[in-house]
Amino acid sequence: MADSLVIVESPAKAKTIGKYLGSKYIVKASMGHIRDLPKSQIGVEVENDFNPKYITIRGKGSILKELKSASKKVKNIYLAADPDREGEAIAWHLAHLLDVDASKSCRVVFNEITKDAVKDAFKTPRKINMDLVNAQQARRILDRLVGYKISPLLWKKVKKGLSAGRVQSVAVKIILDRENEISEFVPEEYWSITAALKIEDTSFEAKFHRLKGEKMELPNEGAVKQVLQAIEGASFKVSEVKEKERLRHPSAPFTTSSMQQEAARKLNFRAAKTMSVAQQLYEGVELGKEGTVGLITYMRTDSTRIAVSAQEEAKAYILDKYGDKFVPESPRQYSKKAANAQEAHEAIRPTSALRDPDSIKSFLSRDQYRLYKLVWERFMASQMASAVLDTLSVDIAAGDATFRAVGSKVRFHGFMKVYVEGNDDGTTDDDKFLPPLKTGNVLETDHIDPKQHFTQPPPRYTEARLVKTLEELGIGRPSTYAPTLETIQKRGYVAIEEKKFMPTELGELVIEQMEQFFPEILDVEFTAHMEGDLDHVEEGEEDWVKVLSEFYESFEKRLEVAEEEMKEIEIEDEVSDEICEKCGKPLVYKLGRFGKFLACSGFPDCRNTKPIIKDIGVTCPKCKEGHVVERRSKKGRVFYGCDRYPECDFVSWDKPSPKPCPQCGSLLIEKRNKQGTKLQCTGCDYTEAVEENDDDASE
């Protein structure tokens, strides 16, 4: 008969742990937090040391009743929520509600949900760590004070339904600042000269480097003509060859941030999706006869530390699979990225290096397999030997000018045999091949290609870029990145166009008011400093009430000034030329989560809405009568369809091109990937590269 109750957050976690612990344990799920601050009021007694007034979350009453009933039938209660601040707070709230003595050893933590890890954790239960609890409380109260004090002001002065958040506001400000950089950017002209050369039927390219021994920029066509005159009629001859060996080292195993970035680059996953799938892998997947197994370690971490046992297991696998050349001389140690990284945690890694992705593919969903494969490969590569590359730099004389060709080839693949990290700028790691060249080689000239370019503005933020930026600036923590990105979209402060964040008019308006009256909330250094203070609370070095008091002292003064001086802003709806087909009143432009749409000016009597149709200048390829227009799905994704719908049902996720295929006359569509944009025929194998003129080229 069971004599112990174990409480975790989710049913999936409960199911996995229940199988490991056996019949003496009842394992139940709290479904996350049981208690929280009330939604209907601020719920914080500011004058009483910021005492929070917690209530049972609506809808959780039946769960609490079930947990209380189960707790009365056992001798021991163990609280096994996740190993972070949030998990510690859940355990503390449960202890309070179930009358568990928090000063006794009732808290069980494990970094991975495997049989050995879980059983070992239950051998050494500990007390609830109140420093962790207080760090979570401080963050929750801090965010509640900002949200519940500023939001009513925005409702009253600007527009109903607006709200402000501490970390979210900084994220919107970062996106808005980038948009301003782009709009203020002044392109600068520059040129390049590329020589297409050949030796013994092998072609390669070299770029202009120097004139008369001096490095020379090519800012305009005049400079280009000067170089072309200097090489007119000249032969191209190899003047210098430099060979060098270069080591390339593997990337550290995943943290939460780097996993979200790489999943965005390689799997096209949104941050929220990455965390959802990672949660499934962490909590456990049914692997046939092996049963339910947690496949990765805890996925909310900023540590790159790896357990010695995991390193030894990885070494054994690498030796067996690839040989001793692929094992580094000593186990790799990775320095923590941030001074405040939680080294008590581990990096994200597979719970067993021996469980390679293909061996369990049949048990996983497509998304689970792809993310697990990414985690497994990143970890294994992080424990392997460095790659050895041979680099070749060749200077080629042509009259008074010097051209340079650079190439490399992999001599020893090392970790690259398993995995190579992606990047944000869309470049690939393909080698630039150069033929064997020696000083004195005379080269055949195919053609000289002078080309005009213009500098590009900085790119808009993708989710991966924004997560990376937030981490580098010290804004937020592993558990906050994905919720932050989701929140700023739900509130309509930013929209996503072609996978890039753009501020909405609403976002600009809110940030404008925040900058004027609450500049410290938007200040990156101030926000990062607050994160540091919360870390000090977690480490027991700072009192959480003192941290809140110091913040609130200046914040309260700002509120008083804003109440007096913030002017009411009347946002008038822009009237369109269209008339509501239901009531005959004019349609006006409204701003929603996914951008502007049309709505009846007779609201609330008439609730008619319709999307804004954007004609892309392409005749419908199916009916030949309608026009292809840009539309949005219910989830905000852009697609293209005929404006005669439902009479014509033509639809395409890819943007159609106005010009037909030159080979067969069929429809050309735009296809985007990291190498750029190309036109692809829907009727034959014709493709054509598209010259990029905006920040897409750098994505």
N, C-alpha and C positions, 0 to 999 in steps of 0.2 A: 504493500500500500504506500502511496506517495506521502512523503513527510516534508517535502520542500516545494515552494512555489517560486518559479523564475518568471520575471516579467521583462519582456523585450518590447521593441516598438512595433514590429510588423508581423503578420501571420506567417510570411515566408521565412523570416528569421526564426520564429517560434517552431515552425515545422522542422527546420534543419537542426536546431539545437536539441529539440525534443528527442530526435532519433539518436543523438550522441549520448544524452544523459540517462536514458532508460526510464523504467517505470517508477522509480522513487521520486521523480521530479514531475510536477505539473508545469508546463510552459505556456504562458498566455501572453497576448499582445495588448499593449495599451493604445495602439494606433497613434503613436506620436505623443504629443503633449496632452495631458489630462486637464491641467490648469493653465490659465493665462490671464493677462490683464483684460478687463471687460472692453468690448467694442463700443459700447454706448457712452462711455465716459473715459476721462484720461486715466483714472485708476491708480494715480500716484499721489501720495501725500507729501507734497514738496516741502512743507514746513515741518514735517516730522521725519527728517533724515531720509526723504524720498522713499518712504515706506510703500511698497506696492500692495495693492488690494487685489489679490488673485481670486478668480472664480472658476468653477468647473466649466469647461468649454461646452457650449450648447451642442447637444447631440452625443456627448460623451457620458451622460448619466448612466446609461445601461451598462456601458463598459466598466465604469467605476463600481457599479453595484456587483457585477460579476467578479471583479478582482477582490472586492471586500469579502464576498462570500467564500471565494477560494482561499483567501488569506486566513480565515478563521478555522480552516480544516487542516492546517499544516503547522509544523514546529518552526520552520525556517522560511524566510522570504529573502530572495536574492534579486537584486535590481541590475539587469544586464543590458542597459541601453548602450548606445554607441560610445566609443572612447574619445569624446570631445566635450567642449563646454555644454553644447546643447544636450548631449546624452546625460551629462552629469546633472544638469538642471531637471531633466525628465525624472531621473532617479530620485532627486531631492523632493520634487513635488509628490511623487508616488509615496515616498517614505512618510511625508506629512499626512497624506490622505489615508494611508493604511496603518497609521500609528506604529511605524517602524522606527526604532531608535537609530537615527542617522549617525550617531557616534560609535555604533557597533559595526562589525565587519559584515555589511550587507551588500556591498557594491562589487560586482564582478565585471571585469573588462578584458576584452581580447581583440587583437588587431586583425585576426582572420578567423573565419568560421569553419574550422576543420576539427576533426575529432580530438586530436592531441591538444590543439590550442585551447579548445573549450574546456576539456577535462583538466588541463593544467591550471586554467584560470580559476576554476571552482575549488582548487586546492588552496588558493591564496586570495580569498576575498579581502577587501579593504573597507575602510570607512569612506563615506561620501566626502569628496574633496570640496570643502566650502570655498576655497579660492577659485576653483573652476566655476562653481555655482554663482559666486558673486560677480565674476567676469561676465557671465551670461546675463545675469540680472542687470548689471550696469549697462550693457549694450542694449538690452530690451527697453529699459527705462529711458535711456538717452534717445533712442529712436522714437519712443512714444512721446517724449517731451517735444522733440522737433516736429514730428508729424501732427500731433494734436494741438499744438500752440500756433503753428504757422498756417496750417490748412484752413482753419476757420477765417483767418485774415484774408486768404486768397479767395475764399468763397464770397466774403462780404465785399471785397474791393475789386475783384477781377471777374470771376465766373464761378457759378455753382459747380460742385463736383471736383474742383481742383484739389490737389494735395501735394505736400512736400515731404521729402524724405532726406535723411542725412547723407547716406552713401549714394543713393539714387540721384540726388541733385548734382553731386559732383560728377557722376558719370554723364549726365545730360550736358553739363557745362563743358566737359572734355570734348564731347561730340560737337557741340555748338562752336567751340573755339576752333576746331578743325575745319568746320564749314566756313567760318570767317576767314581762315587762312586761305582756303581754296578760292573764295570769292575775291579776295584782295590780291591773289597771286598774279604777278605780271610775268608772262612767259619771256624767256630770253632765247635768242637765236644762237644756235651753234651748228657746226658742220663736222662731218667725218669723211675721211677718204679711205676706202677699202680697196685693196688690190687683190684680185682673184688670180692666184699663181698656180703653177703646175711644175712638177718634176717627175719624169718617167711615168706619165699618165696618172699621177696622183695629184689631186687638186686640194688646195687649202687657201685660207685667207690671211692677209696681214693688214694691219691698220697703220696709217701715217702716225709717226711718233716725233720725229725731230727734223729740223731744217738747218743745215750747216752746223750740226752738232748741238744746237740749242733746242730745248723742248719748246714747241710752238702750239698755242691754242688756235682753233679755227672758228672765230666768232662770226664771220660773215663770208659772203661769196668772194670778196676781194682777196681774203687770205687764202682761200681755196685756189683761186686762179694763180696766185703766186707760187703755190706748191706744184700745181699742174705744169706751169711753165718750167719749173726747176727739174721736173722729171721727164719732160717731153723728149722722146726719142732715146731715153736712157734704158740700159738693161738693168734687170734686178738680179743682185748678186748677194749671196749670204756673206755677211761681214763678221758676225760673231754668234756663237752658239753657247748657251749656258745651260748645263744640266744640274739639277738639284734633287736631292731626296727630301720628301716632306712626309711627316707623320700626321695622320688624321685620327683623332681620338673619338671614342663613342660619347654620346650624350648620356647624361645621368638618367636613372630610372625616373618614371613619371611622378610628379606631384599633381595635385588637383588641377592647377593652372596649366601646366604643360600638357596634361592629358586632354583637357578641353581644347587647347590650341591645336594639338596634333590631330584630334578626332575631327575638328572642323576642316583642317587642310586635307586630310587623307580620306576621311569617310563622309565628309559633307554633313556632319552632325551639328545641330545646335547645342549650345552648352547644356540646356535643360535635358535634352535627349541623352547626351553623354552621361550625365549624372544619373538619370533614370535607369539606363542600361547597366551602368557600373554598379548601382545599388542591387540589381538583380544578380549580377555575378558575385557580389560580395555576400549576399544573404543566402545563396545556395541554389544550385541547379541539379535536377535529377539526372544522374549519369548511369542509368541502367542498373546493373548488378552492384555497382559501387555505392548506389544510394544517392542521397542529396549531399552535395559538397559545395562549400563556399570556394569559388575559383580564384578570387583576387583578395588582397588585403584591403583594409579600410581605405575608402576612396576620397576622404576629406583630409588632406594632409599637405603640409608645405615642406616636409622633410625628404631628404634624399638618402637617408640612412637605410642600410640593408642588414638584416640579421645575418650573423656568421653562418648559421645552419643553412640559410637560403643560398648564400654564396658558395658554400661547399657543394650543395646539390647541383647548382648551376655549373660549377667547375667539372663535376663528374659527367654531366650531360655533354658539355662542350668537348671534353676529352674523348668521349665515346663516339660522338657524332662527327667531329671535325679534326681531331688530333691535337697533340700538345702545342703545335705552333700557334693555335688560336687561343691559347690560355695565357693571360698576362703573367709576368714574373711574380707579381704579388697581387692579392685581391684588391680591386679598385675601391678607393674611398672618394666620395664626392663631397665637396664642401657645400654647406647649406647656402642656398641662394640669398636668403635674407637673415639679418641678425636676429630676427624674432622667430625664426623657424622652430617648430616644435619637434625637437630631436628625440623626444620620448616616443614619437610615432615613427613608423617606417615609411618609406616611399611606397607607391602603389606597385605591386608585383604579383605574379601568379603565386598561389599558395603552394604549388609544387612545380618546379622547373621541368620535372619529368612528364608533366601532363601537357604535351604539345597540342596546339590548336586542332590539327587535323585528326588527332586520335579521339577527340570528343565532339567533332563537328556535327555529327548526326544527332546529338542531344541538344544542340543549341539553336536558337532562332538565328536568322541571318544577321540581325544587328548584334546579338550577343556574341556570335562567332567573330564578327569583324572587330569588335572592340576588344574581346579577349585576345585575339591574334595580335592586335596592336600592343597591348600591355605586355604580352608574353615576349614578343620580338624585341620590344624596347628594353625589357629587363635583361634578356639573354645577351643582347648586343652590349649592354652596359657592363657586362662581366667578361667581355672578350678582349683579345689583343687589338692594338691599334692597327689601322690600315697603313700601308706604305705606298706612297705615290711617287712616281718619277715625273718631275716637272721639267719642261723644256721651254726656254725663252730664246727666240731667234731674231736677231737684228738683220735687216736686209737693206743694203744700200742701193739707191736708185738716183744717180746724179748727186745733187747736194742734199737729197732727202733720205731719211731713214724710216723704214717701216718695221713694225714689230709683230711677230706671231707668237702666241703663247699657247701651249697645250700641255696636257698631262695624261698619264695612263697609270692604271693601278698595277703595281708590281705584286702586292700581297693584299688580299681583300680584308683580312682580319674580320672585325665586327660587321663590315659592310656585306659580308656573306649572308647576314641575317636581316639587317635593318639599316636604313639611312634616314635621318630626321628630315622632315619637310621644312619649308620656309614660307615666309609671307609674301615674298616678292615674285613668286611664280617661276623663278629660274629652276633649272633641273641640274642634276649632278652628272649628266652625261659628259664623258670625256670629250675635249676638243682634240681630235686626232691630228697629229702632225707627222708627216713622213720622216724617215731618217734624213737629217740634213747635216752637212758639214760646211765649214768655212771655205769659201771659194766656189760653192755650187752656184751655177748660173741657172736662173729660173725662167721658165716661159711665162709670159704675161697673157692672161686670157682677156681681162678687161679691168679698167680703173673705174670705181663707182663713187663719185662725190655725192654726198647726201645731206640735205638740210634737215635739222631737227629743232625742236623747241623744248625747253625744260618744262617738266610737268609739275603741277601742284602736288602737295602731299596727298596720299590717298585717303579716302574716307575710311572710317573704322569698320572692319568686319568684326564679328564676335571674337574671333581669335586675336585680332589686333587689340581690341578693347580689353579683353581679359589680361593680355600680356602687359598693357599699359597700366591697368589698375594694380596689378601685382608689383610692377616696377616702382610705382609711386607710393606703394604701401597703403593703398585704399582697399578696404575690405579684407576678408580672409577666405580660406578655401571654401567654407560653407556658404559664402555670400555672393560669389561671382554670378552663378546661374540665376538665383532669384533676383538679383539686381537688374540683370539684362531683361528678364521677363517683365519686371515691374515697370520699367521706363517705357516699354512698348504698350503694356496694358493701359497705362495712364494716358497714352496718346501724345507723349512728349517727344518721342522719336518714331520714325517709320523706317522700314527696311526696303530699300530699292536695290535690286540686283545684289542681294546679300550684304549690303553696306548700310550703315546707320546714317540717317539724315534727320536733323532736328525738325520738328513740325513748328508751325506758327505758335501753337499753344506752348510748346516747350520753350521757344524763344521768349515768349511773354512772361512765363513763370520765372525763368532764369534772370530776366531783366529786373523783375521785382526783388528777387532774392539777392542779386548783386548789390542793389541799392540799399536794402535794409538789413540783410543778414550775410555780409560778405564772408565772415569766418566759416559759415556752413559750406560755402563753395570753395574755400581756400584749400588747395591740395595739401599743403604743409600742415595746416591746422587739423585736417581730417586724419592725415597719417599720424600726427602726434597723438590724437585721440585713440587711434588703434594701438599705438605703443603703450599708452596709459592702461588700456584694457588688458594688454599682455602683462603689464606689471602687476595688475590686480590678480591675474591668473597665477602668476608666479609667487604671490604672497608678499610682494614688495610695495604694494600701494593699497590704500583703503578705498573701497569702491564708492563710499558716500562722499569722501573728499574729492574724488575725481568728478563726480556729478555736481558737487557744490561749486567747484571752480569753473565748470562749464556754465552752469546755470546763472551764476552771478552776472556775467556779461550778457548772456542770452536774454535774461529778463529785461535788462535795460534796452536792448535792441527791440524787444517786443513792444515796450511802452512807446518808443519813438515811432515804430511802424504803425501802431494803432492811431497815433496822432497825425502822422505825415503821409502815410500811403494814400494816394489819391484813388478814388473809384474810377475804374476803367470800364467804359461801356463798349463791349465788342458787338458791333453791328454786323448782322449777316449781309454778305454781298448778294444782291439780287441778280439772278441769271436771266437770260432771254427766254428760258423755257417756262411753259405753263403746266401746272399740275393737271393731269388728265382725269383726276378723280373729282376735283372740286373747282378747278378753273383759276385758282390763285397762283401767283408767281412762285416758282421754285427758287430757293436760296441755297448758297453754298454753305455746307456745314463741315466741321472738322471732326473726323472720327479716328479710331485706332489705326486704320490703314490709310489715312490721308483724307482728302476732301471727297464729299459726296453731295448729291442734291437732295433737298428735303422740302416739303411743302411749308410755305410761310404761314399756313393756317394751323400749324401744330398748336395745341394738342387735339383740336377738333378733327384735323386730317393728318394722319401719320404716314402718308405716302413718301417713300424715299426711292432713289434710283442712283445707280453709279454714274460717274462722269465718263462719258465715252470719249476715248482718245483714238482718232483715226490715224493709222500709221502709213497711209498712202499706198496701200496694196489692195488690188482687186481680189475678191474672194476666188481662190483657185478652184473651188468646188462648183459654185452656182454661176460664177462669172458675172453676176449682177450686183451683189452686195460689196461692201468694203470691209476689210479686216480691221477690227478695233481691239484696243487693249482693254482687258477686263481684269477683275480680281476674284479669286475664289473666296469662299466663306472664311478661310484661314488667312486671307490676305496675300496669297501667292498670285503673281501676275501670269495671265495666260492670254491667248489671242483667239478671237472667234469672229464669225461673220455677223454683221450688224442686222442681217435679215432673220436671225434666230427668233423663233423656232422653225421658220420655213426652211432655213438652211442650217445644218448642224456642224459645219466646219469648225474645228477647234484644234489648237496647237499650243503646247507649252513653250515651244521655241519660236522666236520672232521671225515671221516670214520676211523675205527680202523683196523689194519692188521689181528687181530684175530677174528674168527667167534664167534657167540653166543654159549656158551657151552650147552644151553638147546635145541635150535632149529636149530643152524647152520646159522642163518641169519646174516645180516650185523649189526655190532655194531658201533654206532656213539658217538662222544664226546659231552656231554651236560655240559655247564658251568653255574653256578649261584653263588650267594654269599657264599653258603656253600662249594663250591669247584667244582671239575670236576667229572663226573661219566660217565661210558659207559652205553648206553641205546640201547636195541635191537630194530630193526625196524620191527621184526616179532612176538615178544612175549613181555611179561611184565618183562623180565630179566633186572636187573640193577646191576652195579658193581662200587664201589667207586674207584677213581684213586688217587694214592699217588702223592701229589704235590711236586715238587722239585725246583720250581722257585718262582718268586715274585707273580705269579698268586694266590698262596695260601693266600696271604694277601689282596687280592682284594675282 
